Amino acid sequence: MPVTRPELEERETRLLAPHAQTSAATRGRAHPEEPPTWRTQFQRDRDRVIHSRAFRRLEYKTQVFLNGTGDHLRTRLTHTMEVAAISRNIARALRLNEDLVETIALAHDLGHSPFGHKGEFMLDRLMRDHGGFDHNRQSLRVVDALERKYPRFAGLNLSWEVREGLAKHDVGFEVPAGQAPFVHLQPSLEAQIANLADEVTYYSHDLDDGLESGLLDERRLLEDVEVWATAAAEVKRRFGRLPAESRRYYTIREIIDRQVTDVVLTTEARVAAAGVKTADEVRGCRRALASHSPERRRQNLQLRKYLYRNLYYHPEVAEPNRRAVKMLGELFQHFAKHPGEMPRADRARMGRDGLHRTVCDYLASMTDRFCIEEHHRLFGLHLGGFKPR
C-alpha cells in the first residue's frame, strides 16, 4: 500500500526528537489549501521551491567567482545544494525534521542578487532611502510575493515554519493570524541548523574553489590556517602521500566532517542543558541552541579572515566583481528613470510596491549573465571591454 501523509506524519512523531518541528504541528499557510496526499506539508514546500523560477536562476548567480569564470567553480545553485545536503546530515544526526531543514536550505538564497555579496551591498546602498536591501528578507519576499504561478495567491504560499527559517532573526516576523501568541526569540532548531550548514559549506568549499583557481596555495594554508593544517595532517596520517587532487578533496572532506561533528555534539549538549521539550520551547530560548564550540568558532574566525584577505579581496576576484557591480548600479539608475522598459509583470507591482522597490526586485532577480547582457544592450562595451559570455 502507498504511504500516505498521515502515515508520514505519524513516523515523524514517533521517530523525531520531542523538540523537533513536526509537519503535523505546522502553523499552516497564509492561504489555506487542501493537504497533500502523498507528501507532508514540508515535502510539498520543498518541491515548490525546487520548481520555482528563482531556484533555477541560482545556476547563473555568483558564489565567489563571477559566473562563467570556470566550469568547475561553484555557482549559487551548487552552493545551495551542498548546504541542503549538509543540513540534512546534521538534522538526521540530531533527530530533527530533515524535510524542513532541507527546504529552508534550498530556499535560503532565492533572494540573492547577481554578483554575490558585492551585488547585495550595491543594492542596499542604492535602496538606502527606500528600505534597504537584504538577501534574507528578499528570499522571504520571493516566496511570499514575487513568484507568480498559482491562480489564487502570489508567491509559493509556503508553510509558516519554512518562512520563519528564511526570516531568521527579523524581529517583526509575525505570529499567524488567529493563533495564540507565543514567545519567539529564536527560530526552530531546523532553521538554526540550516544557518550553520550555510557557514560550514561556504567556508570549506570556498577553500576548494580558491585552490582550484590557483589563488590559494596549500603550502600557505598549512602555515597560516589551523583548520587546514589539522585536517591535512589527519589525511596524511591515514592515507600517506596522495595525488594533489585527491589530497585536496580528502582535506576538504575532513574539514567538513570535523565541522559537522562539532555542530552535532555542541548542539546536542546545549539542547540537553536547556531542557527544551517542544519546538516552541526552542523558540523561547534567549540564545540559539545550534552552535559551534568556542574553539571551533575561534578557528573559523581565523579561516574567515584568511579567505577575505587572500581570496575574496584578491584582484582576480574583486576586480571583475567590481566592474560587474558597477553595471548593476547603472542599470538601477536607468530603470528608475525609464520604468516602462521593465517587463510588464514587474511594472504591474509599481502601484503597490513603489518605483524603487520594483526596480530593486527586478535587478535582484537577474542572473549574472542576464544583467551583463542587459547592460551591454543598453550601454555597449564601456566598462573595460567586459563582454557577456
N, C-alpha and C positions, 0 to 999 in steps of 0.2 A: 504493500500500500504506500502511496506517496506520503511524504511527510508534510503536514500542514503547518500553518502559522501557529496555532495554539500548541502543537507539539513542540515546535522550535522554542516557543516562549517557556514551555514547561522545562525544557532542557536547560535553558538559561537559569531559571530559578533554582534548579536542582544542582547545577554544576558551578555556577559563578560564586565569587565571594559575596558575602552579605552586603558589603559596601559598594559593589559594582552597580552600574546603572543597567537595569534590565529593560528590554524593549517593551514588555507588557506594562511597565510603570511609566512610560513616556508621558510627558505633559501635553503631547499632541502637536497639532499643526495649526497655523493661523486660519487655514481654510479646511474645514472638515472634509474628509474623503473616506470612501469605503476602505476598510483594511485589506491588505494584500492577502492572497490565498496561500501562496507557497513560500512567502518570504516574511521575515519580521519587518517591523517599521524601519529599523536602521538599515536592513539589507535593501529595502526599497530606496532609501536615501542614497546609499552608496551607488546604486545603479543610475539614479537620476544625475548624480554628479558626473559619473563616467560618461554619460551620454550627452552632457551639456557641451555647447559650443566653447564656453570659456575653458573647459578642461582640454579640449582638442587644441586650442590655441597655445597652450603651455609648451607644446613641442617646439614652437618657434620664438620662445622668450628666453632671455639671457639668464643663466645661473651665475657664472663668474665671467666667462669668456663670451664676447659678443656672438650671438647665434650665427652659425655658418663658418666660424673660425676653424673648427676641426671636427671631423666626423666622429671621433671617439670621445669628445668632451661632452660633459653633461649639459643638458638643457633644463629649463624649469620643469618640464614634464618628467624626465628621467629622475631628477631630484625628488619630485613628488612621489613617484612610485617607490623609490628607496625609503622615503620617510614612512610610507604606508606599510612596507614590509617590516621595518624595524619596530614600528608601533605595534603591529600585531604580535611580534615575538615577545615584546615586553608585557603586553596585555595578557597574553596566554600564560606566561610565567606567573603573573600575579592574580590569575583567575578573574580578570576584568573582561568587559564586553569587547571582543575583537572586532565585531562589525561596527560598533560605534567609533572606536578609536581609529579604525581604518578609514571610515567615511570622513571624519574630521581631518585626518592627514591628507586624504585625496583632495579635499576642498580648501585646505588652508592657504594656498597660494592662488586661488582663482582670481583674486583681485589685484595680483601683481601687475605693475606697469611694464611696458617694454624697457629693456636695458637695465634690468635688475634694480638694486637698491639706489643706484645713482639716478635712474629714471624716477623712482619714488620720491627722492629728495627734490628733484626738479619740479614734479607736480605739486608737492607740498609747498614749495616756495611760490609757485605760480598761483596757488589757491590760498595763500596766506590770509587774504582779506575775504575769503569766501568759504571758510570752514575747514581749510587744510585738506590734506590727503594722507591716508594711512592705509597700507595694503591689507591689514587685518579688517578694518572697517569696510574696505572696498570689497573684500571677499564676501562679507555678510550682505553687502549691497547687491552684489552679483546674484546671489541665490535668493534674495528677497524681492528684487525688482527688475534687474537688467536682463536676465534670461527670459525669453518670451516664447514659450511653445505650448502652454496649456490654455484652453479656451476660457476658463473661469477665474484665473488669477495670474498675476505677474509673478515672475520668479519660479523657483522649483518647489516651493511650499514644503521645505524640509522640516523635520521634527525639531522641537524646541531644544533638545539636548545637543543636536549637531550644531545648531545656530549658536548655542551657548559656547561650544568649543571654538567657533570662529570668532566670536566676540571677545574671547579671552578675558581680560580684566577690565573691560569697559564698565564703568560704574553704573551706567544707565541701562544695562541690559534688563529687559522688562520681565516681570512675572506674568505668565499668561493670563489674559482677561478671565475673570470669573473664578479663578483658583485662589486658594488660601495663600497668603503671603508666607514667606519663609526667609530665614537668614541666608544670604547669598554673598559670601565673602570670597569664595573660590569657585572655579568651575569643577565639574566632575573629575574624578581620577583619570578617566579616559581622556578628557581634554588636556589634563596636565601631562599625561604620558605622550600624547601627540606632540605637544610643545617641546618636550625634552628630546623626543626622537628626531625632531627637526634639527636641533642643535647637534646631536650625535652625528647625524647624516651629513650636514653641510661642512662641518669641520674636517671629518675624516675623508670625505670624497673630494673636497676642495684640495686637500693634500694630494690626492691621487691625480686630479686634473693638473695641478701645478707641476707635478713630476712628469706627467705625460707631455705637457707643453714645453718642458725644458726650463721653465722659470724657477723651479725649485731643484735643489740638489741634495741627494741622500747624505752625502758627507757632512754638509752644513746642518742638516736636520739632526744627525747623530750628535753633533756638538752642541746644538742650541735648543733642541726641543725634547723635553723629558719624555713626553708621551711617545714620540717616535723612537727614541733611544731604548726605552724599556721594551716596547713591542718588538723592535728589530733584534734585540738581544735574545728574546724568547724564541723568535723564529729561527735564529742561527743555532740556538741550543737544540731545538727539536729536529731541524732539517739539515743542518750543516750549510754548505755552500749551495746556493740556488742560482739559476739564471736570473738576470735582472728583472724581467717581467714577473716571474713567479715570486721573487723576493719582495718586490713592491706589493704585489697582490696579497701575499700572506701577512705582510706587516700591516697593511690597511685593515685586513680582516681581524688581526689580533687587536688592533686599536678599537675596532667596533665591538668585538666580543668583550673586551675589558670594560668599555663604556656601558654596554648593556647590563653586564653583571653588576656593575656598581649601582646603576639605577634600580635594578630589581631588588638587590639586597638593602640598599638605603631606604627605598620606598617601603619595603615590607616592614622594616624596623620602625619607621615613622608612623605608619598606619597602626601598628600594634601599640606604640606608645600613646597615640591619640585616642585609642579605644573606640574608634568610629564603628558603628554597626549598620549604617544605612548610607546610601548615596547622598541624601540631604545632610547628614551629619558631616560628610566630607565637605559639602558646600559651606557649612557653617564654621569651618576651621579658620583661624586667623591667618594661618600661613599655609602655603602649598605643602601637600604631603609627598608628592612625587618630586624627587630631587637627586642630584649627585651628592656624593660625600664631600665634606670640606676639602679633603686632599685632592679629589678629582676636580673639583671646581678650580682649585689653585692651578693644577696642571693645564686645565682647559683655558684658563685665562692667559697663561704663557703661550699656548698654541695660538690663541686668537690674536694676540699681539704680534706674533711672528708672521701669521698669514697676512695681516694688514700691512705690515712693513715690507714683506718680501713678495707678496702675490697681488693682493687687491690694489695696492698703490704702485705696483710695478708699471713702468711706462707702457709696456706692450699690452697691458690690460687696461690701464687708466686712460690712455690717450684715445684709442678707438671709442671707448665708452663716453669720454668727454665730448668728442665730436658728435656722437650719436645723440647724447642728451641735449646738446645744443639744437639739434634738429627738432627734438620734442618741444623745446621752448618756442621755436619759431612756428611750428605747427599750431601750438596753442594760441599764439597771438593771431595767426591767420584765421583760424576758425572762429575765434572770438569776434573778429571783425566781419567775417563772411560766414555766418552760421548756416546760410542757405546751401552751402557746399557740403554739409554733412548729410549722411543718408537720411531719408525721410523718417525712418523709425526712431532715429536718435533725435531729430528735430522735434518730434511729437512730444518729447518729455520736457521741452523748454518751459512751457507754461507752468508746469508743476515744480520742476527742479531748478529753474533759472538757467541763464545762459552759461555761466562759468562752470557750474556743476555738470551740465550736459556736455560741454566741450571736454571737461576732465574725464567723464565716463567714457566718451568716445576714444580719447587718446589712451586711457588706461587699458582699454580692451584690445588695442592694437598689438600685433606681434612685432618683433624687431624688424622683420623683413618688410611687412606692410608699411610700418612707419617710415622706413628708409625709402621705400618706393613712392610713398605719398610725397615725401619731401622732394625727392628727385623730380616727380611730376610737376610740383608747384614751383620749385625754386631752381631746378637744374643742379649742376655739379659745382657749387661754390664753396664747399667745405673740404677743400684739400683733395678734390677728386675722389671723395668717398662714394663708391658706387654700390647699388644694391646687387646682391649676388643672385 
